[in-house]
Amino acid sequence: MSLSINYGPDILRRDVVAGLTVAAISLPQGMAYALLAGVDPRYGLYSAILVTFVASLFGSSSHLINGPTSAISLVVFSALSIFDPDQRVEAAEAMFVLGVMVGSIQILIAVLRLGDLTRYISESVILGFMSAAAFLLAIGQIGNALGVKDKGTGAQHILYRLWLTLTTGDPINAKAVAATAATLILALLFRGLVRRYRLPQFDMLAVLVILALATYFAGWTIPGLDGKTAIGVAGVVPTSLPMPHIPTVKLSWAWDLASDSVAIAFLGLLEALAIAKSIANRTRQPLDLNRQCLAEGIANLAGGFFQCLPGSGSLSRSAINFQAGAASRFSGILTAIFVAIAVLAFAPLARYVPKPALAALLLLTAARLIDPERIVYTLRASRMDAGVVIVTALSAVAFGLDQAILIGVALSILLFVPRAAKLKSTELVVDAHDVVREKAPDDKPAAGYLLFDLQGELFFGAAPELERTFRRLKHQAHAEKIDHVLLRLKRVRNPDVVSLEQFEHFLKEAQSDGIKVWLAGLQPDLLAAFKRLNFAAWLAPDRLFPHSGDEDSATLAAIRRIRAELAEESPASSAKLYYLV
């Protein structure tokens, strides 16, 4: 629903309730996802304000909520791994540059109206990516959950850094482990209560508040004489809103972040469009995919200049927004406003939020990202899809999430093109009952003419198969001493220059050999291409039978003409022909 159509008090009430509900989960998620990306928690909160606001303002979906997400944060973490842990300022500036690059790519995709192309990226790629992302998410939070400092450098593999952290790092902090365990237990308990009694989904925020109070009164988050706390805390979040900031740009960063920006741009669009379409399928809301791509790009571009963590559509927050009764995009704008108010009012209290509690919530998020039933179903359904899932997941663990999404997309394309290039040719016959059907093995050879049906995409990938089909047709016509060949082209699509050249060569060679080729069911695009290439200068127009309103009239009319030339009957005498194709 548009913000300006039939917007009354009832719709406003629904949007306010939904906005408050989503804001309650946006606060802890914003901080947690910033921690996941390895940056200051405030940047996650800024993203939950500005990116959410801008994307809702310009978007197409009435229920999609944008902002920081676990998948995007993981790729950001991978992108920023070129920096050592003590280079926090440089990493933050690089993240802002990354947001600008991501937003620019997404805007370019929208301007070129390429939003629909995202549907050609296999679901198996996303399944493998999300499974590996969940694994890496959990790996990245083990140090915080155990209360030990992460070891290693950004240039080292995440599994090697985990091994260093566990074997050569600090001793495990029992208090941090207790906070992690308590958070997990309470989060599972509260989520169960929310689902059972259909309560507002404040469970994550409630758990953080309880743990923050419990650890504060236990003295674990109060600095001692040495200035250190017993367990790690989220850190100071300034009482401020995102302000304009020109990020520092270094050419070396832009080069290092190039592949990551492409991966985040496409992953972000995939996330957002998939969520928007999923909800729209239930609400019957029409979506403008290119407009949504533009909104994603503007939001990330603006976020790069306002110190925000790059974002995308959030599955959890969008689902909550829909379930809470949101009626329009204004619910997303209200969510951003409520988060901004909360940051101004409660930001100083963030210094008491324990890192183990945030890590525990991220571990739960990782577990919820994995869909075991879907994985098993996909692995059993198709070897091709199983291969894509496995290769994408292993690539993510071995090379990083940015490379995995690119490898998965490339693999999908490599597997898709051969299937799209398959051109099906079927020989048809007109049997003793004047029924046009597919030729059976025991059917006698055609008397005087061959009839073939072609189906498929006429693009360069299908050229070898098209050439083989034409060669087989000529060979069969010569072998059976047949002078007429009828091609039914009703189901061929999108001719390109390579396929048109193949048609021209075949038609001219057949003509030189004394074979008349008749073309039936011609679609407008193929006819237009013939006209542009001046086929009429050498191809008799009476051999062309364009596709018409009557689905089968073109082919039947062509058969009647051929029979008339063979002196079997007059063109008007075969009205009894029927189709069984």
C-alpha positions in Angstrom: 0.0 0.0 0.0 1.2 3.5 -0.8 1.8 5.9 2.0 -0.7 8.3 0.4 -3.6 6.0 -0.4 -6.5 5.4 2.1 -4.2 6.1 5.0 -6.3 6.6 8.1 -6.2 6.2 11.9 -6.6 2.4 11.8 -3.7 1.9 9.4 -1.6 4.3 11.4 -2.3 2.4 14.6 -1.2 -0.9 12.9 2.0 0.7 11.6 2.8 2.2 15.0 2.4 -1.2 16.8 4.4 -2.9 14.1 7.1 -0.2 14.3 7.4 -0.5 18.1 7.6 -4.3 17.9 10.3 -4.2 15.2 12.3 -1.5 16.9 12.5 -3.7 20.0 14.4 -6.4 18.1 16.3 -3.9 15.9 18.2 -2.5 19.0 19.9 -5.8 20.1 20.3 -7.0 16.5 21.9 -3.8 15.4 24.5 -4.0 18.1 25.0 -7.8 17.6 25.5 -7.5 13.9 28.0 -4.7 14.3 29.9 -6.9 16.7 29.7 -9.7 14.1 31.2 -7.4 11.5 34.0 -6.6 13.9 33.1 -2.9 14.2 31.8 -0.5 16.9 28.2 -1.3 18.0 27.0 2.2 17.2 27.5 1.6 13.4 24.9 -1.2 13.6 22.5 1.1 15.4 23.1 3.9 12.9 22.3 1.4 10.1 19.1 0.4 11.9 18.1 4.0 11.8 19.2 5.5 8.5 19.3 2.5 6.2 15.9 1.4 7.5 14.5 4.8 7.1 15.8 5.5 3.5 14.9 2.0 2.2 11.4 2.2 3.5 11.0 5.7 2.1 12.0 4.7 -1.5 11.1 1.0 -1.5 8.3 -0.9 -3.1 7.4 -3.5 -0.5 4.9 -2.6 2.3 6.5 -4.9 4.8 10.2 -5.2 4.0 12.5 -3.9 6.8 16.0 -3.1 5.8 19.1 -2.6 8.0 21.9 -4.7 9.3 21.7 -8.4 8.7 23.8 -11.4 9.7 24.7 -12.5 6.2 25.8 -9.0 5.1 27.7 -8.5 8.4 29.6 -11.7 7.9 30.7 -10.6 4.4 31.7 -7.2 5.8 33.7 -9.0 8.5 35.4 -11.1 5.7 36.1 -7.9 3.8 37.6 -6.1 6.8 39.8 -9.1 7.6 42.6 -7.3 5.8 42.9 -5.1 8.9 44.4 -6.2 12.1 42.2 -6.0 15.3 44.0 -2.8 16.5 43.2 -1.0 13.3 39.6 -0.1 14.3 39.6 3.4 12.8 40.9 2.2 9.4 38.5 -0.7 9.3 35.5 1.6 10.1 36.6 4.0 7.3 37.0 1.1 4.9 33.5 -0.1 5.8 32.0 3.3 4.9 33.8 3.2 1.6 32.4 -0.4 1.1 28.9 0.9 1.8 29.3 3.6 -0.9 30.6 1.0 -3.4 27.8 -1.4 -2.6 25.1 1.3 -2.9 26.6 2.5 -6.3 26.5 -1.0 -7.7 22.9 -1.6 -6.6 21.8 1.8 -8.1 23.5 0.9 -11.4 21.7 -2.4 -11.4 18.4 -0.6 -10.9 19.1 2.1 -13.5 19.9 -0.6 -16.1 16.7 -2.4 -15.0 18.5 -5.6 -14.2 16.6 -6.4 -11.0 14.9 -9.3 -12.6 18.2 -11.0 -13.3 18.6 -11.8 -9.6 16.0 -14.6 -10.0 18.5 -16.5 -12.2 20.8 -17.0 -9.3 20.1 -20.5 -8.1 18.4 -21.1 -4.7 21.0 -23.8 -4.1 23.7 -21.0 -4.1 21.8 -19.2 -1.4 21.2 -22.3 0.6 24.9 -23.3 0.5 26.0 -19.7 1.2 23.6 -19.3 4.2 24.7 -22.7 5.7 28.3 -21.7 5.5 27.6 -18.2 6.7 25.9 -19.7 9.8 28.9 -21.9 10.5 31.3 -19.0 10.1 29.0 -16.8 12.3 29.2 -19.3 15.1 33.0 -19.8 14.7 33.5 -16.0 14.9 31.6 -15.7 18.2 33.3 -18.5 20.1 35.9 -16.2 21.5 33.3 -13.8 22.9 31.2 -16.6 24.2 34.1 -18.0 26.1 35.4 -14.6 27.2 38.8 -14.9 25.5 40.5 -12.4 23.2 40.6 -13.5 19.5 44.1 -14.2 18.3 45.7 -14.1 14.9 45.6 -11.5 12.1 43.2 -10.6 9.4 45.4 -12.3 6.8 45.0 -15.7 8.5 42.1 -18.2 7.9 39.3 -18.0 10.4 39.7 -21.6 11.4 43.4 -21.1 12.0 42.6 -18.0 14.1 40.1 -20.0 16.1 42.7 -22.7 16.8 45.2 -20.0 17.9 42.5 -18.4 20.2 41.7 -21.7 21.8 45.2 -23.1 22.2 47.5 -20.1 22.7 45.1 -17.5 24.0 43.7 -16.5 27.4 42.2 -19.0 29.8 38.5 -19.5 29.4 36.5 -17.0 31.5 34.0 -18.9 33.6 31.9 -15.8 34.2 31.6 -15.2 30.5 30.6 -18.8 29.9 27.9 -18.5 32.6 26.6 -15.4 30.9 26.5 -17.1 27.6 24.7 -20.1 28.9 22.2 -18.0 30.8 21.4 -16.0 27.7 20.9 -19.1 25.6 18.6 -20.6 28.2 16.5 -17.5 28.6 16.4 -16.8 24.9 15.0 -20.2 24.2 12.6 -20.0 27.1 11.3 -16.6 26.1 11.0 -17.5 22.4 8.9 -20.5 23.4 6.6 -18.3 25.5 6.3 -15.7 22.8 5.2 -18.4 20.3 2.9 -20.2 22.7 1.0 -17.1 23.9 1.5 -15.0 20.8 3.1 -12.2 22.7 4.9 -9.2 21.2 8.4 -10.3 20.1 10.4 -8.4 22.7 12.2 -11.6 23.7 15.7 -10.7 22.5 15.6 -7.2 24.0 14.2 -8.6 27.3 17.0 -11.2 27.5 19.6 -8.5 27.0 18.1 -6.3 29.6 17.9 -9.1 32.2 21.5 -10.2 31.5 22.7 -6.6 31.6 21.1 -6.1 35.0 22.2 -9.5 36.4 25.8 -9.0 35.4 25.8 -5.4 36.6 24.5 -6.3 40.1 27.0 -9.2 40.1 29.7 -6.6 39.5 30.9 -8.3 36.3 30.4 -5.3 34.0 31.7 -2.6 36.4 35.3 -1.6 35.8 37.7 -2.5 38.6 40.7 -0.5 39.8 42.6 -1.5 36.7 39.8 -0.2 34.5 38.9 -3.6 33.3 35.6 -5.5 33.6 35.2 -9.2 34.6 33.6 -9.9 31.3 33.6 -8.0 28.0 31.1 -5.3 27.4 29.7 -3.9 24.1 31.3 -0.6 24.7 30.2 3.0 24.8 27.5 4.0 22.3 27.4 7.8 22.0 24.1 9.5 22.6 23.8 10.8 19.0 22.2 10.1 15.7 24.1 9.2 12.5 25.7 12.4 11.2 27.2 13.2 7.7 30.7 11.9 7.3 33.0 11.8 4.3 34.8 8.5 4.5 38.6 8.4 4.0 39.3 6.8 0.6 42.5 4.9 -0.2 42.8 3.3 -3.6 44.4 0.2 -2.1 41.2 -0.3 0.0 38.9 0.2 -3.1 40.9 -2.5 -4.9 40.8 -4.9 -2.0 37.1 -4.3 -1.4 36.0 -4.6 -5.1 35.0 -8.3 -5.1 33.4 -7.9 -1.6 31.3 -4.9 -2.8 30.0 -6.9 -5.8 29.2 -9.9 -3.5 27.5 -7.8 -0.9 25.5 -5.9 -3.6 24.1 -9.0 -5.2 23.6 -10.8 -1.9 21.8 -7.8 -0.5 19.5 -7.7 -3.4 18.9 -11.4 -3.3 18.0 -11.2 0.4 15.7 -8.2 0.0 13.9 -9.3 -3.1 13.4 -12.8 -1.9 11.9 -11.6 1.4 9.7 -9.0 -0.3 8.4 -11.5 -2.9 7.8 -14.1 -0.2 5.6 -11.7 1.8 4.0 -10.3 -1.3 2.9 -13.8 -2.3 0.8 -13.9 0.8 -0.5 -10.3 0.7 -0.9 -10.2 -3.2 0.9 -6.8 -3.2 2.4 -6.0 -6.6 6.1 -5.3 -6.4 8.4 -3.2 -8.5 11.7 -5.1 -8.3 13.8 -2.4 -10.0 12.4 0.2 -7.6 13.3 -2.0 -4.7 16.8 -2.4 -6.1 17.1 1.4 -6.3 15.9 1.8 -2.7 18.5 -0.7 -1.5 21.2 1.1 -3.4 20.2 4.6 -2.2 20.0 3.3 1.4 23.5 1.8 1.3 25.0 4.8 -0.5 23.5 7.2 2.0 24.6 4.9 4.8 28.2 5.1 3.6 28.1 8.8 4.2 26.4 8.5 7.6 28.7 6.0 9.3 26.4 3.0 8.8 27.0 -0.7 8.5 25.9 -1.8 5.0 22.5 -3.5 5.2 19.8 -5.3 3.3 16.3 -6.7 3.9 16.1 -8.5 7.2 14.2 -11.8 7.2 13.4 -11.8 11.0 12.5 -8.1 11.2 10.4 -8.2 8.0 8.5 -11.3 9.2 7.9 -9.6 12.6 6.7 -6.4 10.8 4.2 -8.4 8.7 3.0 -10.6 11.7 2.6 -7.5 13.9 0.0 -6.1 11.4 2.0 -3.5 9.4 -0.1 -2.0 6.6 2.4 0.2 4.7 6.0 1.3 4.3 5.4 3.9 7.0 5.9 1.1 9.6 9.6 0.9 8.5 9.9 4.7 8.8 8.4 4.5 12.3 10.8 1.7 13.2 13.7 3.9 12.3 12.3 6.8 14.4 11.7 4.6 17.4 15.2 3.2 17.2 16.6 6.7 17.0 14.6 7.8 20.1 15.8 4.7 22.0 19.4 5.5 21.1 19.1 9.0 22.3 17.4 7.9 25.5 19.3 4.7 26.4 22.6 4.7 24.5 24.8 5.2 27.7 23.4 2.0 29.1 24.9 0.0 26.2 28.2 0.0 28.1 26.7 -2.5 30.4 25.5 -5.0 27.8 27.8 -8.0 28.1 29.5 -9.3 25.0 28.9 -12.9 25.9 25.1 -12.2 25.8 25.4 -10.7 22.4 27.5 -13.6 21.3 24.9 -16.1 22.6 22.2 -14.3 20.6 24.3 -14.5 17.5 24.9 -18.3 18.1 21.1 -18.7 18.2 20.9 -16.7 15.0 23.4 -19.0 13.3 21.4 -22.0 14.3 18.2 -20.5 12.9 19.9 -19.7 9.6 20.4 -23.4 8.9 17.4 -25.2 7.5 18.2 -28.9 7.9 15.1 -30.1 6.2 15.6 -27.9 3.2 19.3 -29.0 2.9 18.4 -32.7 3.0 15.6 -32.1 0.5 17.9 -30.3 -1.9 20.7 -32.9 -1.5 18.3 -35.7 -2.3 16.4 -34.0 -5.0 19.1 -33.3 -7.6 22.8 -34.1 -7.9 23.3 -30.8 -9.7 21.7 -28.8 -6.9 23.5 -30.9 -4.3 26.8 -30.1 -6.1 26.0 -26.3 -6.1 25.2 -26.4 -2.4 28.3 -28.3 -1.4 30.7 -26.3 -3.6 29.3 -22.9 -2.5 29.5 -23.9 1.2 33.0 -25.3 0.9 34.1 -22.2 -1.0 32.8 -20.0 1.7 34.8 -21.8 4.4 37.9 -22.1 2.3 38.0 -18.7 0.5 35.6 -16.4 2.3 32.0 -15.5 1.8 32.7 -12.8 -0.8 34.3 -15.4 -3.1 31.7 -18.1 -2.3 28.8 -16.0 -3.6 30.7 -15.3 -6.8 31.8 -18.9 -7.2 28.2 -20.1 -6.6 26.8 -17.6 -9.1 29.4 -18.6 -11.7 28.6 -22.3 -11.1 24.9 -21.7 -11.5 25.5 -19.9 -14.8 27.7 -22.7 -16.1 25.1 -25.3 -15.2 22.2 -23.1 -16.5 23.6 -22.3 -19.9 24.0 -25.9 -21.2 20.4 -26.6 -20.1 19.1 -23.4 -21.8 21.1 -24.3 -24.9 19.3 -27.6 -25.4 17.2 -27.4 -28.6 14.6 -30.1 -28.9 13.7 -31.4 -32.3 10.8 -33.9 -32.7 9.7 -35.6 -35.9 6.0 -35.4 -36.4 3.7 -37.4 -38.8 0.2 -37.1 -40.2 -1.2 -40.6 -39.5 -3.9 -42.5 -41.4 -6.6 -40.7 -39.4 -5.2 -37.2 -40.4 -3.9 -36.6 -36.8 -0.7 -34.7 -36.5 1.3 -36.3 -33.7 4.8 -37.3 -32.7 6.3 -40.1 -34.9 6.3 -43.5 -33.3 9.1 -46.1 -34.0 6.7 -48.3 -36.0 5.4 -45.4 -38.2 6.1 -45.6 -41.9 8.4 -42.9 -43.4 6.5 -39.8 -44.5 5.2 -39.8 -48.1 6.7 -36.8 -49.8 7.5 -34.4 -46.9 9.2 -34.3 -43.5 7.6 -32.6 -40.6 9.7 -31.5 -37.6 8.9 -29.5 -34.4 11.7 -27.3 -32.9 11.6 -26.1 -29.3 14.1 -24.0 -27.4 16.1 -20.7 -27.2 17.7 -19.6 -30.4 20.8 -18.0 -28.9 24.5 -18.6 -29.5 24.7 -21.4 -26.9 22.2 -23.5 -29.0 24.0 -22.9 -32.3 25.8 -26.3 -32.3 22.6 -28.2 -31.6 20.8 -26.2 -34.3 23.5 -26.9 -36.8 23.3 -30.7 -36.0 19.5 -30.6 -36.4 19.7 -28.9 -39.8 22.4 -31.3 -41.0 20.3 -34.3 -39.9 17.3 -32.9 -41.7 19.2 -32.5 -45.0 20.7 -36.0 -44.7 17.3 -37.6 -44.0 15.6 -35.7 -46.8 18.3 -36.9 -49.3 18.2 -40.4 -47.9 14.4 -40.7 -48.3 14.4 -38.6 -51.5 12.1 -36.0 -50.1 11.7 -32.5 -51.6 9.6 -30.8 -48.9 10.6 -30.1 -45.2 8.1 -28.4 -42.9 9.6 -26.9 -39.7 7.1 -26.0 -36.9 8.8 -23.0 -35.1 6.0 -22.0 -32.7 8.1 -22.8 -29.7 11.4 -21.3 -30.6 12.3 -18.0 -28.9 14.7 -15.1 -28.9 16.7 -15.5 -32.1 20.2 -14.0 -32.1 22.7 -13.4 -34.9 24.3 -16.8 -34.7 21.0 -18.7 -34.9 19.8 -16.5 -37.8 22.9 -17.2 -39.7 22.3 -20.9 -39.2 18.8 -20.5 -40.6 20.1 -18.6 -43.6 22.7 -21.1 -44.4 20.3 -24.1 -44.1 17.6 -22.5 -46.2 20.0 -21.5 -49.0 21.7 -24.8 -49.0 18.4 -26.7 -49.0 17.2 -24.4 -51.9 20.3 -25.2 -53.8 19.7 -29.0 -53.3 16.2 -28.7 -54.6 14.5 -29.0 -51.2 11.7 -26.7 -50.4 11.6 -25.7 -46.7 8.4 -24.5 -45.2 8.3 -22.5 -41.9 5.1 -22.6 -39.8 4.2 -21.0 -36.5 6.7 -18.1 -37.0 6.7 -15.8 -34.0 6.8 -11.9 -34.5 10.4 -11.6 -33.4 11.6 -14.2 -35.9 9.6 -12.7 -38.7 10.9 -9.2 -37.9 14.5 -10.6 -37.9 13.9 -12.1 -41.4 12.5 -8.8 -42.6 15.5 -6.8 -41.3 17.9 -9.3 -42.9 15.9 -9.1 -46.2 15.2 -12.9 -46.4 12.4 -12.0 -48.8 14.9 -11.3 -51.6 15.6 -15.0 -51.9 13.0 -16.9 -49.8 9.5 -17.2 -51.2 7.0 -15.6 -48.9 4.4 -18.2 -49.6 6.5 -20.7 -47.6 6.1 -18.7 -44.4 3.1 -19.3 -42.2 3.1 -16.9 -39.2 1.7 -17.8 -35.9 -1.9 -16.7 -35.6 -4.8 -16.6 -33.1 -5.7 -20.2 -33.9 -3.0 -22.1 -32.1 -2.6 -24.8 -34.8 -3.8 -23.1 -38.0 -0.3 -22.1 -39.2 1.1 -25.7 -39.3 -2.1 -27.2 -40.6 -2.3 -24.6 -43.3 1.3 -25.4 -44.3 0.5 -29.1 -44.4 -2.4 -28.4 -46.7 -0.2 -26.4 -49.1 2.4 -29.1 -49.2 -0.2 -31.8 -49.9 -1.6 -29.6 -52.7 1.8 -29.3 -54.3 2.2 -33.0 -54.0 -1.2 -33.3 -55.8 -2.7 -35.3 -53.0 -5.6 -32.9 -52.6 -6.7 -29.3 -52.9 -5.7 -26.9 -50.2 -9.3 -26.7 -48.9 -9.9 -30.4 -48.6 -8.1 -31.2 -45.4 -10.2 -29.5 -42.8 -10.3 -32.8 -41.1 -6.7 -32.5 -39.8 -6.3 -32.6 -36.0 -3.5 -32.0 -33.6 -2.2 -34.4 -30.9 1.1 -32.5 -30.2 
